[in-house]
């Protein structure tokens, strides 16, 4: 009679039991099941022996990355209408595929209640963990989930020191790159268009643009908006047309591509030459930014890489809970020059 038996007669063996018996990490067991070629033969044999001994069944309902949790990973995005978040989702999915995990996508659509609803849904679904691109507001519910043992990693949000991981882009640098580019194009009267400024990313972009303007001793005025939409950009453009040429800025840093697109449309219809009279930059490198009638200069964010990094942090926390350290990864943006800012 075998001396090895399931650890409890009340439940079937789970992946943590296999890892314990084989003396390996949860990630190694997951790789033996999903990507055996990644594991050394001697280690693979030890894990397979443990699986046989325990009677562990590695099927879609029994496989786990953490005791009692499935291979499902939830990704909640604040706005899938923004292609930036679609890029992040691609990165999360690409990295999850490497360990045989499935990603379930939720779009909170800039609605804190919908975000909370998806978090609860993924908890009930026994998700291994969640990657959250959060609504810019209280994160109380995500914190409660973490206290209950469900791992949550933030993307487009820095996480909290000693509590959670996060992956962000250096938004201050992004604003600085945009303003510096306009100054290098010879622009000497700048405006930053965007808002509301209680949105962290918008505020940081404004801070970066302001710093670049101060360094170059070039004035920069703030033209606040209540949204980052094309419609808000059209309204700003109409206001600038009504002012006439002398008070109108010759360089505009817009806080989003949608805003920049609206401003460009309005100014061109009003007879203002872009970029000869006014150079304009957007932000986010949305997919439409290069396909409009006038391709937009923009600041691109490495969305796919952000998703990859967030998923790696989540997997490390799941597989190595004793040695995992919470970190905030900061990735650099890049300026992408196009026709809306190059003049002459």
Helices and strands as residue ranges (DSSP letters): H 15-22, H 26-34, G 36-38, H 41-54, E 72-77, H 83-97, E 102-107, H 112-124, E 129-132, H 140-147, E 151-155, E 166-169, H 171-184, E 189-194, H 200-216, E 219-224, H 230-243, E 251-254, H 257-269, E 279-281, G 287-290, E 298-300, H 303-319, E 328-331, E 334-336
